[in-house]
Amino acid sequence: MSNRFSRRQFGQIAGWAALGLSMGSVKSADAQSASGGQKSAAAFPAGFRWGTATSSYQIEGAVNEEGRGPSIWDRFAHTPGKIADHSTGDVADDHYHRYKDDVVGTKVGLAENMVNCIPAIETPANIRAAEIATRELNAGYLTAILEGKYTERYLAGNEAPKFTADDLRIISSPIDFVGLNVYTPDHYVVAADNAQGYMLAPFPASFPYMDAAWLRVGPEALYWAPRHAAKIWGVKSIYITENGTSSTDQPAADGNVYDVDRIMYLRTYLLHLQRATSEGIPVAGYFLWSLIDNFEWMDGYQKRFGLYHVDFNTQRRTPKLSASYYREVIKQNAVV
């Protein structure tokens, strides 16, 4: 048997290593699951892929090294008033120089922040309404790619693109899988006797959210997003390419970060993802955002999503309690 690894396999093994896992421990969990050994009621299928997600500009730094030219985000971040804390990604996590210590997983293929419409109450009528809304509100991207056409309502709107039949043929070229970035419910839907067949329920001011105001807590989003992709478009292989939450992440007196709010978020969301896999929805893997705190776009360094705390003055990395939690999830291949 060859001892050589593909780039994708190396990235996966590196991600395990960052969480203190060996290939053997992950294989053991898979083998135990496949052999019918002790299995949690919240277990994922054998062979389920776990990892973490990152983004180059958000972690690399080294903006002027080895011929790298300016990107649109370099220009945007240096425009006064654009970034909340007036920071840039010039240094970020300095991953470009520290990559040997920062063993991170990889993320490949089509990944989309799908507009995720959830039935406010799980009835047949509301489920159907949520499917209609999801297809319509993703008409400009996922619907076009996976169906090879735009919806009539989308084409009647102000954002209708100009295109040819050849354009649609190229746009809808076959793909191996669909990656979904899922953080929050975009809309709760109820069936309605109107031209659309649905109504988007307004969010009350009291709706709970995490450390970022946009990150409303709706763990069922991680069930409905892949379910919609499989039901509406017949997707046969789905990956959750991003999911996670920011937290205040203040180190305690002992230097540790006890991010129990992130653990709560992950546990409740993963329970809904496990529901999806238990119903046969073809979710093949989950990639948590993110391995390390980083430059969070317009929020700069104010919002922390990582399993590892980063002191941006010293670039010191410290595992948070959630790193131990996620390590145990991967080890058991189950929600814990």
C-alpha positions as CSV (number, residue, x, y, z in Angstrom):
1,M,0.0,0.0,0.0
2,S,1.4,3.4,-0.9
3,N,2.4,5.8,1.9
4,R,1.9,8.9,-0.3
5,F,-1.0,11.2,0.4
6,S,-3.0,13.4,-1.9
7,R,-3.1,17.1,-1.1
8,R,-6.7,16.7,0.2
9,Q,-5.7,13.8,2.4
10,F,-2.8,15.7,3.8
11,G,-5.0,18.7,4.6
12,Q,-7.5,16.4,6.5
13,I,-4.7,14.7,8.5
14,A,-3.2,18.1,9.3
15,G,-6.6,19.3,10.6
16,W,-6.8,16.3,12.8
17,A,-3.3,17.0,14.1
18,A,-4.2,20.5,15.0
19,L,-6.9,19.1,17.4
20,G,-4.5,16.5,18.8
21,L,-6.0,13.5,16.8
22,S,-4.1,10.9,15.0
23,M,-5.2,9.1,11.8
24,G,-5.4,5.9,13.9
25,S,-7.8,7.4,16.4
26,V,-10.1,8.6,13.6
27,K,-9.9,5.3,11.8
28,S,-10.7,3.5,15.1
29,A,-13.8,5.6,15.5
30,D,-14.9,4.8,11.9
31,A,-14.1,1.1,12.4
32,Q,-16.1,0.9,15.7
33,S,-19.1,2.6,14.0
34,A,-18.9,0.3,11.0
35,S,-18.5,-2.9,13.1
36,G,-21.6,-2.2,15.1
37,G,-19.7,-1.4,18.3
38,Q,-20.9,1.0,20.9
39,K,-22.7,3.7,19.0
40,S,-24.2,6.9,20.3
41,A,-27.8,7.7,19.5
42,A,-26.3,11.0,18.1
43,A,-23.7,9.3,15.9
44,F,-22.8,10.2,12.4
45,P,-22.3,7.7,9.5
46,A,-19.1,5.8,9.2
47,G,-16.7,7.7,7.0
48,F,-18.1,11.1,7.9
49,R,-15.5,13.8,7.2
50,W,-14.6,16.4,9.9
51,G,-12.4,19.4,9.5
52,T,-12.0,23.1,10.0
53,A,-12.2,26.0,7.5
54,T,-10.0,29.0,6.9
55,S,-9.6,31.7,4.3
56,S,-6.3,33.0,2.8
57,Y,-6.7,36.8,3.3
58,Q,-8.1,36.3,6.8
59,I,-5.1,34.4,8.1
60,E,-2.0,34.7,5.9
61,G,-0.6,38.3,6.1
62,A,2.6,38.8,4.1
63,V,0.8,41.0,1.7
64,N,4.0,42.3,0.1
65,E,6.1,39.2,-0.1
66,E,7.2,36.9,-3.0
67,G,5.5,38.9,-5.7
68,R,2.0,39.0,-4.1
69,G,0.0,41.9,-5.6
70,P,-2.8,43.8,-4.0
71,S,-6.3,42.2,-3.9
72,I,-9.6,44.0,-3.7
73,W,-9.6,43.3,0.0
74,D,-6.2,44.9,0.5
75,R,-7.6,48.1,-1.1
76,F,-10.9,47.9,0.7
77,A,-9.3,47.3,4.2
78,H,-7.0,50.3,3.6
79,T,-9.9,52.6,2.8
80,P,-10.7,54.8,5.8
81,G,-13.9,53.9,7.6
82,K,-14.5,50.5,6.0
83,I,-13.3,48.2,8.8
84,A,-14.9,48.5,12.2
85,D,-11.6,48.6,14.2
86,H,-9.6,50.3,11.4
87,S,-7.4,47.1,11.0
88,T,-6.3,45.4,7.9
89,G,-5.2,41.9,6.9
90,D,-1.6,42.9,6.3
91,V,-0.4,40.7,9.1
92,A,-3.6,38.8,10.2
93,D,-2.5,35.5,11.8
94,D,0.9,35.6,10.0
95,H,0.0,32.2,8.8
96,Y,2.3,32.7,5.7
97,H,5.3,32.4,8.1
98,R,3.7,30.2,10.7
99,Y,2.1,27.6,8.5
100,K,4.2,24.7,9.8
101,D,2.8,25.3,13.3
102,D,-0.7,26.1,12.0
103,V,-1.7,22.7,10.6
104,V,-5.1,23.5,9.0
105,G,-7.6,21.6,6.9
106,T,-8.5,22.5,3.3
107,K,-11.8,23.5,1.7
108,V,-12.4,22.8,-2.0
109,G,-15.3,22.9,-4.6
110,L,-18.5,24.9,-4.9
111,A,-19.5,26.5,-1.5
112,E,-22.3,28.9,-1.1
113,N,-24.0,31.0,1.6
114,M,-27.4,29.6,0.7
115,V,-30.5,31.6,1.6
116,N,-31.9,29.2,4.1
117,C,-35.7,29.2,4.6
118,I,-37.1,27.2,7.5
119,P,-40.7,26.3,8.2
120,A,-41.8,28.2,11.2
121,I,-43.8,25.2,12.3
122,E,-43.0,21.8,10.8
123,T,-46.2,21.1,8.9
124,P,-46.5,19.8,5.3
125,A,-47.9,23.1,4.1
126,N,-45.1,25.1,5.8
127,I,-42.4,22.7,4.6
128,R,-43.6,23.1,1.0
129,A,-43.7,26.8,1.4
130,A,-40.1,26.8,2.7
131,E,-39.0,24.8,-0.3
132,I,-40.6,27.2,-2.7
133,A,-39.1,30.2,-0.9
134,T,-35.6,28.6,-0.8
135,R,-35.7,27.8,-4.5
136,E,-36.9,31.3,-5.3
137,L,-34.5,33.2,-3.1
138,N,-31.5,31.3,-4.4
139,A,-32.6,31.7,-8.0
140,G,-29.6,33.8,-9.0
141,Y,-27.0,31.2,-8.1
142,L,-27.8,27.7,-6.8
143,T,-31.0,27.3,-8.7
144,A,-29.3,28.4,-12.0
145,I,-26.3,26.1,-11.4
146,L,-28.3,23.1,-10.3
147,E,-31.3,23.4,-12.6
148,G,-29.7,25.1,-15.6
149,K,-32.4,27.9,-15.6
150,Y,-33.5,30.9,-13.7
151,T,-37.0,31.1,-12.2
152,E,-39.7,33.1,-13.9
153,R,-40.1,35.4,-10.9
154,Y,-36.3,36.1,-10.8
155,L,-36.2,37.0,-14.5
156,A,-39.2,39.4,-14.0
157,G,-37.3,41.3,-11.4
158,N,-34.8,44.1,-11.5
159,E,-31.7,41.9,-11.0
160,A,-32.4,39.7,-14.1
161,P,-29.1,39.0,-15.9
162,K,-28.5,38.9,-19.7
163,F,-27.5,35.4,-20.8
164,T,-27.5,32.9,-23.7
165,A,-28.4,29.2,-23.8
166,D,-24.7,28.5,-24.0
167,D,-24.2,30.5,-20.8
168,L,-26.7,28.4,-19.0
169,R,-25.2,25.2,-20.3
170,I,-21.8,26.2,-18.9
171,I,-23.2,27.5,-15.6
172,S,-25.0,24.2,-15.1
173,S,-22.0,21.9,-15.8
174,P,-22.1,18.8,-13.6
175,I,-20.4,19.2,-10.2
176,D,-19.3,16.5,-7.7
177,F,-20.7,18.0,-4.6
178,V,-22.3,21.1,-3.1
179,G,-20.8,22.9,-0.1
180,L,-23.1,24.9,2.1
181,N,-22.0,27.7,4.5
182,V,-24.6,27.6,7.3
183,Y,-24.7,29.9,10.3
184,T,-28.2,31.1,10.9
185,P,-31.8,30.8,9.7
186,D,-32.2,33.5,7.0
187,H,-36.0,33.3,7.1
188,Y,-38.8,31.5,8.9
189,V,-41.6,30.7,6.5
190,V,-45.3,30.1,6.8
191,A,-47.6,29.0,4.0
192,A,-49.7,31.8,2.5
193,D,-52.6,32.1,0.0
194,N,-50.8,34.6,-2.2
195,A,-49.0,34.6,-5.6
196,Q,-45.7,33.3,-4.0
197,G,-47.3,30.6,-1.9
198,Y,-45.4,31.7,1.2
199,M,-44.8,34.5,3.7
200,L,-41.5,35.4,5.4
201,A,-42.2,35.9,9.1
202,P,-40.5,38.9,10.6
203,F,-37.8,38.4,13.3
204,P,-38.8,39.9,16.6
205,A,-36.4,42.2,18.4
206,S,-36.1,39.6,21.1
207,F,-34.8,36.8,18.8
208,P,-31.6,35.4,20.3
209,Y,-28.2,35.9,18.6
210,M,-24.6,35.2,19.4
211,D,-21.7,37.7,19.8
212,A,-22.4,39.1,16.3
213,A,-25.8,40.7,15.7
214,W,-26.3,39.0,12.4
215,L,-25.7,35.6,13.9
216,R,-29.2,34.6,15.0
217,V,-29.3,31.3,16.8
218,G,-31.4,28.8,14.9
219,P,-29.8,25.3,15.1
220,E,-32.5,23.8,12.9
221,A,-30.8,25.7,10.0
222,L,-28.2,22.9,9.9
223,Y,-31.0,20.4,9.2
224,W,-33.0,22.3,6.7
225,A,-30.1,23.6,4.5
226,P,-28.9,20.2,3.4
227,R,-32.5,18.8,3.3
228,H,-33.5,21.6,0.9
229,A,-30.4,21.0,-1.3
230,A,-31.2,17.3,-1.5
231,K,-35.0,17.7,-2.0
232,I,-35.2,20.7,-4.2
233,W,-32.2,20.1,-6.5
234,G,-31.4,16.4,-6.0
235,V,-27.9,17.0,-4.7
236,K,-26.2,13.7,-4.0
237,S,-23.2,14.8,-2.1
238,I,-23.3,17.7,0.4
239,Y,-20.6,19.2,2.7
240,I,-21.2,21.8,5.4
241,T,-18.2,23.9,4.4
242,E,-18.6,26.6,7.1
243,N,-20.5,26.6,10.4
244,G,-19.5,28.2,13.7
245,T,-19.9,31.2,15.9
246,S,-18.1,34.2,17.4
247,S,-17.7,34.6,21.1
248,T,-16.2,37.2,23.4
249,D,-13.5,34.7,24.2
250,Q,-11.8,36.6,27.1
251,P,-9.0,34.5,28.7
252,A,-9.7,33.7,32.4
253,A,-7.3,34.3,35.2
254,D,-5.6,30.9,34.5
255,G,-5.1,31.9,30.8
256,N,-7.7,29.5,29.4
257,V,-10.7,30.4,27.3
258,Y,-13.9,28.7,28.6
259,D,-16.1,29.3,25.5
260,V,-19.1,27.3,26.8
261,D,-21.4,29.5,24.6
262,R,-19.6,28.2,21.5
263,I,-19.8,24.6,22.8
264,M,-23.6,25.1,23.3
265,Y,-23.9,26.5,19.7
266,L,-22.0,23.6,18.2
267,R,-23.8,20.9,20.2
268,T,-27.2,22.1,19.3
269,Y,-26.4,22.7,15.6
270,L,-24.7,19.4,15.2
271,L,-27.7,17.6,16.7
272,H,-29.8,18.9,13.9
273,L,-27.1,17.9,11.3
274,Q,-27.1,14.5,12.8
275,R,-30.9,14.4,12.3
276,A,-30.3,15.1,8.7
277,T,-27.8,12.2,8.2
278,S,-30.0,9.8,10.2
279,E,-32.8,10.5,7.7
280,G,-30.5,9.7,4.8
281,I,-29.8,13.2,3.6
282,P,-26.4,12.9,1.9
283,V,-24.2,15.0,4.1
284,A,-20.7,13.7,3.7
285,G,-18.8,16.1,6.0
286,Y,-18.6,19.1,8.2
287,F,-16.0,21.9,8.4
288,L,-16.1,24.2,11.4
289,W,-15.3,27.9,11.0
290,S,-12.7,28.4,12.1
291,L,-9.5,26.8,13.3
292,I,-8.0,30.1,14.6
293,D,-9.2,33.6,15.3
294,N,-8.6,35.8,12.3
295,F,-9.4,38.9,10.3
296,E,-13.2,38.8,10.1
297,W,-13.7,41.1,7.1
298,M,-15.5,44.3,8.0
299,D,-15.4,43.4,11.7
300,G,-11.6,43.3,11.7
301,Y,-10.3,41.5,14.7
302,Q,-13.3,42.4,16.9
303,K,-15.0,39.0,16.3
304,R,-13.4,35.7,17.2
305,F,-14.6,32.5,15.6
306,G,-11.6,30.2,16.2
307,L,-11.1,27.1,18.2
308,Y,-7.7,28.6,19.0
309,H,-7.4,32.0,20.6
310,V,-4.9,34.3,18.9
311,D,-3.1,37.1,20.7
312,F,-2.7,39.4,17.7
313,N,0.1,41.3,19.4
314,T,2.3,38.3,20.0
315,Q,0.7,35.8,17.6
316,R,0.5,33.3,20.4
317,R,-2.1,30.5,19.8
318,T,-4.0,29.0,22.8
319,P,-6.6,26.2,22.4
320,K,-10.0,27.2,23.8
321,L,-12.3,24.7,25.6
322,S,-14.2,24.3,22.3
323,A,-11.1,22.8,20.7
324,S,-11.4,19.9,23.3
325,Y,-15.1,19.6,22.6
326,Y,-14.6,19.4,18.8
327,R,-11.8,16.9,19.3
328,E,-14.1,14.7,21.2
329,V,-16.9,15.0,18.6
330,I,-14.4,13.8,15.9
331,K,-13.0,11.1,18.1
332,Q,-16.5,9.6,18.8
333,N,-18.0,10.6,15.4
334,A,-21.0,11.8,17.3
335,V,-22.5,14.7,19.1
336,V,-21.3,14.8,22.7
